Amino acid sequence: MEKKTLGIIGGVGPLATMFVGEMIVRLTDAEKDQDHVDMIITNNPNIPDRTAFILGESAEDPVPVIVADAQRLGAAGADILAIPCNTAHSFLGQIQEGTDLPVINMIGETAARAAADGAKRIGVLATTGTISTGIYQAACEQHGMTPIVPDAHIQSVIMSLIYDDVKAGKPADREKWTIIQAAMDEAGCDKVILGCTELSVVRQELGLGEQCIDSLLVLAETAIERCGHTVKK
């Protein structure tokens, strides 16, 4: 397969962007530098908050900035794009219209992975913006799974873990995760989707187990394969 250059539209958030770049390097089956994925990464923290815009708390539309970065990456030589932000995928159609380059659908790929892993009743952990759009719920239902979304209290704990901990540059609070996990277990979930890239950082920091379907990990592995490389076994 012809090798392709990956463009990563980053800054959403900055740590998750660096994390997915490292993931791609570590997960690529390579014996030398030249065997790795050619990547061009923007890490633009000026992209407006996606959840705030979706919930009507901000009038700043993130789409034009994301599209501008997609075009920047295209001009720099990218062949395919990845966005390490689940909430940004709420605007995937508009983003795709703004660029000639294919954009990996992280939501669809993550739901497909969960189904392939045998999930039936799956918890969806994501920002309030992502949850409110229903994109993960629809993707899970398309793959024959029953999506379970947290109640308002648990959702507030998830948002605190994302914004007050990871986005604020602080360590993930294990007690918050324990509360979230207990709620998902009580709801009868056999798996949970980590549908926010900051939660992927939480997974690494806290050493979360195989019950978690990590959207950022799925994005990294999909990007490796789409760029003509092999995922390390």
RACORGI-V752310 format. One record per residue. N is the residue number from 1. SS is DSSP state (A for helix, B for strand, O for the rest). OMEGA is omega in whole degrees, -180 to 180 (* if undefined). NEAR is the number of other C-alpha atoms within 8 Angstrom. Layout:
N|SS|OMEGA|NEAR ; N|SS|OMEGA|NEAR
This chain:
1|O|179|3 ; 2|O|179|5 ; 3|O|-179|7 ; 4|O|178|12 ; 5|O|-178|13 ; 6|B|172|15 ; 7|B|180|16 ; 8|B|177|14 ; 9|B|-171|16 ; 10|B|-175|14 ; 11|O|-172|14 ; 12|O|-1|12 ; 13|O|-175|13 ; 14|A|-179|11 ; 15|A|178|9 ; 16|A|178|14 ; 17|A|179|14 ; 18|A|-179|8 ; 19|A|-179|9 ; 20|A|176|12 ; 21|A|178|9 ; 22|A|178|8 ; 23|A|-178|10 ; 24|A|179|13 ; 25|A|-177|9 ; 26|A|-176|6 ; 27|A|-179|10 ; 28|B|177|13 ; 29|O|-174|11 ; 30|O|178|8 ; 31|O|180|5 ; 32|O|-177|6 ; 33|A|-172|6 ; 34|A|179|4 ; 35|A|-174|8 ; 36|O|179|11 ; 37|O|174|13 ; 38|O|-176|7 ; 39|B|170|9 ; 40|B|-173|11 ; 41|B|166|9 ; 42|B|178|11 ; 43|B|-170|10 ; 44|O|-179|10 ; 45|O|-180|9 ; 46|O|174|5 ; 47|O|-177|10 ; 48|O|-179|9 ; 49|O|-175|8 ; 50|A|-179|11 ; 51|A|-179|11 ; 52|A|179|10 ; 53|A|-179|14 ; 54|A|-177|8 ; 55|O|179|8 ; 56|O|179|7 ; 57|O|179|7 ; 58|O|177|8 ; 59|O|-178|6 ; 60|O|-178|7 ; 61|O|-180|9 ; 62|O|-172|11 ; 63|A|-179|9 ; 64|A|180|7 ; 65|A|178|9 ; 66|A|179|11 ; 67|A|178|11 ; 68|A|178|8 ; 69|A|176|10 ; 70|A|179|13 ; 71|A|175|10 ; 72|A|-179|8 ; 73|A|177|15 ; 74|A|179|11 ; 75|A|-179|7 ; 76|A|175|7 ; 77|O|178|7 ; 78|O|178|14 ; 79|O|-177|11 ; 80|B|-174|13 ; 81|B|173|14 ; 82|B|178|13 ; 83|B|-180|13 ; 84|O|178|15 ; 85|O|-180|10 ; 86|O|-176|15 ; 87|A|178|11 ; 88|A|180|9 ; 89|A|172|11 ; 90|A|-178|9 ; 91|A|-172|8 ; 92|A|180|9 ; 93|A|180|6 ; 94|A|179|8 ; 95|A|-180|11 ; 96|A|177|11 ; 97|A|-176|7 ; 98|O|180|9 ; 99|O|176|10 ; 100|O|-178|6 ; 101|O|177|9 ; 102|B|178|9 ; 103|B|178|9 ; 104|O|179|11 ; 105|O|-177|9 ; 106|A|-179|13 ; 107|A|-179|13 ; 108|A|-180|9 ; 109|A|-179|11 ; 110|A|178|14 ; 111|A|179|12 ; 112|A|179|10 ; 113|A|180|10 ; 114|A|179|12 ; 115|A|179|13 ; 116|A|178|7 ; 117|O|174|6 ; 118|O|-180|6 ; 119|O|177|11 ; 120|O|-180|11 ; 121|B|-166|12 ; 122|B|176|14 ; 123|B|179|14 ; 124|B|179|15 ; 125|B|-174|12 ; 126|O|175|12 ; 127|O|177|14 ; 128|A|177|9 ; 129|A|180|13 ; 130|A|180|14 ; 131|A|-175|13 ; 132|A|180|6 ; 133|A|-180|7 ; 134|O|-175|8 ; 135|A|178|10 ; 136|A|180|14 ; 137|A|-179|11 ; 138|A|-179|8 ; 139|A|179|11 ; 140|A|180|14 ; 141|A|178|10 ; 142|A|180|7 ; 143|O|173|9 ; 144|O|180|8 ; 145|O|175|12 ; 146|B|-180|9 ; 147|B|178|12 ; 148|B|178|11 ; 149|B|-177|8 ; 150|O|173|12 ; 151|O|-173|6 ; 152|A|-179|6 ; 153|A|-179|7 ; 154|A|178|11 ; 155|A|178|11 ; 156|A|177|8 ; 157|A|178|11 ; 158|A|-179|14 ; 159|A|177|11 ; 160|A|178|9 ; 161|A|-179|14 ; 162|A|-171|12 ; 163|A|-176|9 ; 164|A|-179|10 ; 165|A|-170|13 ; 166|A|-179|14 ; 167|O|179|11 ; 168|O|178|7 ; 169|O|-180|6 ; 170|O|176|8 ; 171|O|177|7 ; 172|O|-179|10 ; 173|O|-177|8 ; 174|A|-180|7 ; 175|A|177|6 ; 176|A|180|10 ; 177|A|179|10 ; 178|A|178|8 ; 179|A|-180|10 ; 180|A|-178|11 ; 181|A|180|8 ; 182|A|179|8 ; 183|A|180|10 ; 184|A|177|12 ; 185|A|-180|9 ; 186|A|179|7 ; 187|O|176|7 ; 188|O|-179|7 ; 189|O|177|13 ; 190|O|176|11 ; 191|B|172|13 ; 192|B|175|13 ; 193|B|170|14 ; 194|B|-171|14 ; 195|O|173|14 ; 196|O|-174|14 ; 197|A|174|14 ; 198|A|177|12 ; 199|A|174|11 ; 200|A|175|14 ; 201|A|177|11 ; 202|A|180|12 ; 203|A|-179|10 ; 204|A|-176|8 ; 205|A|-175|8 ; 206|A|179|8 ; 207|O|-178|7 ; 208|O|-171|8 ; 209|O|-173|6 ; 210|O|177|5 ; 211|O|-176|7 ; 212|B|172|10 ; 213|B|-172|12 ; 214|B|-177|11 ; 215|A|-179|16 ; 216|A|176|12 ; 217|A|178|10 ; 218|A|179|12 ; 219|A|-179|14 ; 220|A|-178|13 ; 221|A|178|11 ; 222|A|-180|10 ; 223|A|179|12 ; 224|A|-178|14 ; 225|A|-179|10 ; 226|A|180|8 ; 227|O|174|13 ; 228|O|179|10 ; 229|O|-177|12 ; 230|O|177|8 ; 231|B|-180|10 ; 232|O|-180|7 ; 233|O|*|3
